[in-house]
Amino acid sequence: MTNRYNRHIILSEIGQAGQDKLSNAKVLVIGAGGLGCPVLQYLAAAGIGTLGIIDFDVVDISNLQRQVLFGTSSLGKNKAEAAKKRLEDLNPEISFIAYAEKLTYQNALELFNNYEIIVDGSDNFETRYLVNDACIITNKPLVFGAIYKFEGQVSVFNYQNGPSYRCLFPNPPQKDAVPNCSEIGVLGVLPGIIGSMQANEALKIILGIGHVLSGNLFCYNALTSQTSTLKISKSEEQIENVLKEKHHFNKRQLNLDCEIQTDEISIKDALFKDNIQFIDVREAHEQPKVESLEIINIPLKQLENNLEKIDLSKEKMIFCQSGIRSKQAVSLLKDLEISNCYSIKEGALEILSFINKRHCDRVTTEAIRSK
């Protein structure tokens, strides 16, 4: 063990006592994606005694551009389980616990109580607010990270009575209003940079060294290499509001489940319907292109001005790169009293695959009939 952590132990700021602190620490990482991968790698290499990993998603080939824990052999596997397997090879001396499930209001508090520090590597606002509120209720420090195209942010919330995420952003944006990296893209190395900084903050908290980014939001621009740090003021009101809802926290998931819209459809179910029209609401430059006589292309921003292209007699199957803009399109069309509109759950890549397969099946069937 001494040889493995020698470069830590010989640092006067850490020493054997500090390494023992790391070995006794318990850290939960939310998400094993772009941010979670570097966080997990460096915390595992540093010798964190127990690392929890929660992620319900599976590894997709589009993840490999930035999620460096995975390879082609990981495709189709649960990310938490795949990350655990890779990390056990990196450091077999520590404990890894994989939770192949979604973080919800019903399981968050119980889960967080088993750990000392929570590191948020999620990519959506719903989960960020859930993580923040659960950290306030369980009194756990939260290491926050976020990425957007070429820019990243890092901070530490709820640390030693410091500000929370809601002190910076009191309320979440409208659902599906802000695209994630599957919609707008992200520079592959950026999550590595930001995730490494998150790991650094977690280590500083455990070791009690340096200046923790509590009350500060560190911002980084990968194109210009410029950095800035914004001060965050604590809002007692925001924190008190969360604590007031403590006893109703677990019930919140039930309310969310009741709000789930029924206007989503899978591409498989969509293709079983006969009288349909596909509407691609992506921008003209986005790939892959889905070529079919059944598809019309109307970017979301232009949808309201191109209603004449929509066949009111058909069921409208709307899609985009990952499902965010298609939901917005369905909502817009509903407001305009256009019915029978559905958002396809899958993204353009999967839709292209299904449509091509259906076309090949039709050609094969016609060929057999003609013999």
N, C-alpha and C positions, 0 to 999 in steps of 0.2 A: 504493500500500500504506500509506503514511504517513497519508493521509486516512482510510482505513478504520479503522485502529487508533489514531487520534489520541487518543481519550479514555483509552486505556491508556498511551500513550507519555508523555502529560503528567503522569501519576502518578509522583511521585518514586520510589515503591517499585517501579515496573515499568520505565519508560523504554524506550528502544530496545533496550537489552540484554535486558531481560525479554521484550519482544515477540519478539525473535529466539529466545529459549528456547522460547516457545510455538510459533513457526513450525517449529522443529526437532523438536518433541515428537511421539511416536507413542502414541496412546491407543486401546485396544480396549474397546468397549462391548458388554457381553453383554445382548442383548435390546433391541429397538426398540419396547417397549411403553410403559406408563404412565410408568415411571421413565426408560427409555432415551430417549424423545422429548425431554424438556427437557434432559437431559444432552447429547445430540447437538446440539441447537439452540444451546445456550450455548457449548459447546466449539468448534463450527464458527464461530460468530460471533466468538469470541475469537481465532481464527486458529491453532488446533492444526494442525500441519503435515500429519499423517496420522491420519485417524480410521477405525478398523476397526469394522464393524457386523456382528454375527452374530445371525441369527434365522431359524428355519425356518418360522415361522408366517405366515399370510396375514391381511390386514386384513379385519376383520369390522365390520359396522355398529355393533355394541355397543362397539367400541373407540373410536369417535369422541367419546364423552362425555369422554374424558381423554387420548387419544393424539393430541396436537395437531399432530403433523407431517403427519397424514393428512386427506384429505377424501373425499367420495363418489367421486371419480375414482380413488381408491386401492383401493376395495373389490375383494377377490379377489386382490390382488397381494401378492407376498412383501414382508414388512415391511422387511427389510434393503434390498432393491432400491428400494422406494418411498421409504424414508427417504433413501437416497443421492440419488435424483433431486431431492427437495425441497431437500436440503442443498446440492447443487451450484448451485442457484439462489440460495440464501442467501449462499454464499461460494465462488465458482468458483476462488479463488486457492489452495485447499488440496486435498489428495488424500483421496478417500473409497474405501474398499475394502469391498464388501458380500460377506458370506458367507451365502448362502441355504441354510444347512444347520444341523443340530442340533449343539450343542457336546457332545462326548462325551469319554470317557477316552482314546479313540484319537487324537483330533485336538487336544486342548487344549494339550499341552505344546509341540508344534510351532508352534501358533498364538500362544501367549503369548510365545514367545521372540522374536517379531517386533515386540513392543511394549514400552514402558517402564512403562505404568500400565494396570491393568485396572479397569474400572468395572462393577460387577455390577448390572444392572437386571432380573435374573430374578425369577420369581414362584413358585418352588417350591424345596423344601429339597434335593432331589436335586442340582439344578444349583448351588445355593449351596455345598454341601460339595465338589462337583467343582471349582468355581472356586477356592475357598479352598485346597484341597490342591494344585492345579496352580500357584497363586501361590507357595506355600511351596517347591515343588520348583524352580520357575524363578526364585525370588527376586524376585518382582514385587510392588509395593505394590497393595493391593486397596481400592478405594473402595466401601464397602458401603451399600446402602439397602434399606429394606423398608417396606411399608405394610400396614395392616390397618384397614379400615372408616374410622375418623376419626383414626387414629394412625400416626405414621411414625418411623423410626429411621435414623440415619446414623452411620457410623464409618469408620475407615481401619485396615485390618489389614495385618500383615506389612510395616510401614513402619519402616525403620531398626532392624531387630531387635526390633520391637514385637510385641504379642499378635496372634494369629490369630483367625479366626472360631471355631475349635474351642476356643480358650481361653475363649470366652464360652459356647458351646453345644457341648460335647464330642461329643455324638452326635445324629444326626438323630431326629426323632420317628418314630413308626410310620408307614409309608407310607399316604398318603391320610387320615391322622388329623386334619390341619389343613386347613381349607378355604381356597381362594384367593378372589380378589375376584369371580370369576365365580359363586361359590357364595354369598357373604355380602354382596357389594357393596363399593363404595369411593366416597368423596366425590371428585368429578371433579377438584377443584383440588389435592387432597392430593399426588398423584404429581408435580405441577408444583412444589410447594414442596420436597418431599424431593429430587427430581431436580435442582433448581437448587442445592441444598446439596451434592449429590454433585459437580456440576460445579465448585462453588467449592473443594471439597477438592482436586480434581484440579489446578486452577489453582495453588493454594497449594503443592502438592508440586512442580510444575514450576518455579515462580518462586522457591521457597525463601523464602516470606514467611509471616508470621502463625503461628498455632499450629494444626498439623494435628491432627485428631481421632484420633490414634493413642492407644490405651489408654483411650479414652473412647467411650461410646455416648450419642449425643445423641437424646433422645426428644421428640417434639412431638405435642400434642393439638390438632387443628384445631377442636374444639368449644369448648374452654376457652381456647385460645391459651397454655396452660401448657407450659413446657419443663422438662426435667430432664436432667442428665448423670450417667451411671453410670460408675464406674471399672471398668476391665477389667484383671485381673491376668494376666500372661503365664504360661502353663503350658509349661515346657520339655518335659514328658512328651508332651503332645499334639503338639507340633511334631516331636519326635523320632520319634513313631509314624508320622507322615506320611512323613518322610524315609526311614524304614526300608522303606516300601512303594514307594519311588521306582522301583525296577527292575521292579515288577509293575504299575505304574500303568496302562500301556497295555492290559494284559490284563484289567483290571477290567470293561471294557465287554463283553467276551465272556461273563463270568459274569452280568452283568446281562441280556444278551440271552437267556441260558438260563433266567432266572427269569421271563420274560414269561409271564403267565397266558394260557390259551387260552379263558377264559370271558367274553371280550368279543365283541360282535357289532355290526355296523352296523345302523341302522334299516332300511336297504334290504333287507339279508339277513333281518332279523327278520320283515319284512312278507311275505316269500316263504313263510314257514312257515304251516301251516294250524292246528295245534292249539296256540294260544298264549294267554297271559294277560299283559297289560301291568300292571306295578306301579310306580306313581309314589311314590317315597320322599321327596319334598320336603315341606316344611311347608305347612300349609293356605293361608298368606298369599302364597306365592310364585307369581309369574306367569312365563310365560303359563299359563293353565289349558288342559289338554288334555282336551276332552270326548269321550268315546267309551264305548260299552257294554263294550268290551274292556278298559277300564282301571279298576283299583281304586287308591284312594289310601290308603297307609299310611306315615306319616312314619317315617323310619329309627328314631327313638327308641322308636316304638311297635310296631315290626315283630315282635319276639319275643312280644308279648302279643296279636297278631292273626293268628296262624298259621292260624286256621280260615278266614280269608278267601282263603287261597292254594289254588288248585286243583292238587292234586298230580298230576292226570292230564295236565296241560298243561305246555308249556315256558314258563318264567317269564322274561319280558323286562323287566328292571328299569331304570328311568331316574331321573335327577334333573336338576339345573340344568346340570351340566357333566360328570358322570361319576365324581365322587369318591365321593359317598355310595352310588351304585349298586354300586360295587365293594365297598364295606364291607358292603352288604346281601347281596351274593352270598356273600361270605366268611362272614357270620353264618349264612346259610341252609345253607351247606355244613357248617358245624360242627354244625348241628342235623339233619344227614343228610337235607336236602331237596335233591334232585338236579334236573338240567335247569334251572339258573338261569343267566341271562346278563346281563351289564351292557352296556347300549347305549352305544356310544362317544359318540354325539352328545348334545347337551343338549335340554331341553324345547322350545325354539323350533324346532329342526330336526325334532323328532319331530312336533310339531303340524303343520308344513308337509307332511310326508310323509303323515300320517294324513288330513289334509284332501284332499290330492291323490288318495289312494287312494279316499276316499269319493266324490269328484267323478267319478273314472274309473268307479266302479261304477254311479253314477247314470246316466252317459252311456251305458254299455254296456246297462243295463236299458232305457233309453229307446229305444235302437236296436233291441233285441230285440222290444220291444212294438209296433213299427211293422209 
